[in-house]
C-alpha cells in the first residue's frame, strides 16, 4: 500500500484527504485535526486492529498511560482496516530509555487481562513480508530467512524465562513512547501480547548492539528497569529471532524503495556471515 492508496481509503472513510502523513509501514498513519487515523495494509490485519482497540480499552481501565481510541471498533473500508485515535498533545521532548523502562514496569506488573492476548509471534510476519518482497529479493536470501525463522521458533519454544511471563508491549522502543504535558505515554499497541517479559528487554539490547544506541543510554534503561536481559542465557535466542524478523520486515519495502533493498541486503549478509557487529540502520 502506497500513500496514494491510503489517501483513497481516507476519502472512502469520510476523512479528509489532505491529512498529514506521519508514517508509512504496516499501516499508513495520518494526523487529521484532533484525530490520528491508521489505515492497515490489507484486510488480513483486521483482527489485529480489533485487538489493538481492545488493548487500548484495557490499559485505560488499568490506568496505564497509553494512547486512547476515538472509536471502539475498526472500520473496514475498501478492504483496509481503519482505526481512529485521539491525537496526543505535542511532545515536550524526545522519549528516552528511562521513560520506556518506567512504562514497561507498569505493563509487566499487570495481571493477565480479560482481553485475550496472543503469544508474541515475533516470526509470524516473516512469510507475508517475504511474499510482499517477491522477486525484488534473491530467492536464496528468502529461503535462508525461512530456515532461520524455523530454527529460532523451535529454540524459543524451549526457553526458561528469568521473569514471570505475562503482558508485554512487544515492540519496546523509545520511538513508541510520547512524552507530553502529562508525562510518558505508550503508543503503537498492535504488538501487545502475553509472553516472556524478556521479549520487551531484548529490543533495547539489540538497539545497543545493532543500531548504534549509546551504551550509556542502554545503561540508563537497565538501571531504570532494574535488570539487564543480557545476563540471561536465553537472550541470544530472542535476539536472533528478532533479527530474523527485522530483516524480513525490511524486505517488504524492497520492490518500491532501493534504500530498503540495500538495507535488506546489508542485514541478510551480516546474518549469513554471523557478524553481530555490522551496523543496521532504522527503516
Secondary structure, DSSP 8 states (H G I E B T S, - for coil): --HHHHHHHHHHTT--TT-EEEEESSEEEEEETTEEEEEESSGGGHHHHHHHHHHHHHHHHHT--B--BSSSS-EEETTEEEEEEE-----SB---HHHHHHHHHHHHT----SS------TTTTHHHHHHHHGGGS-HHHHHHHHHHHHHHHHHHTT---SS--EEE-SS--GGGEEEETTEEEE---TT-EEE-THHHHHHHHHHHHHS---HHHHHHHHHHHT--GGGSTTHHHHHHHHHHHHHHHHHTTTTT-HHHHHHHHHHHHHHHTT-TTS-----
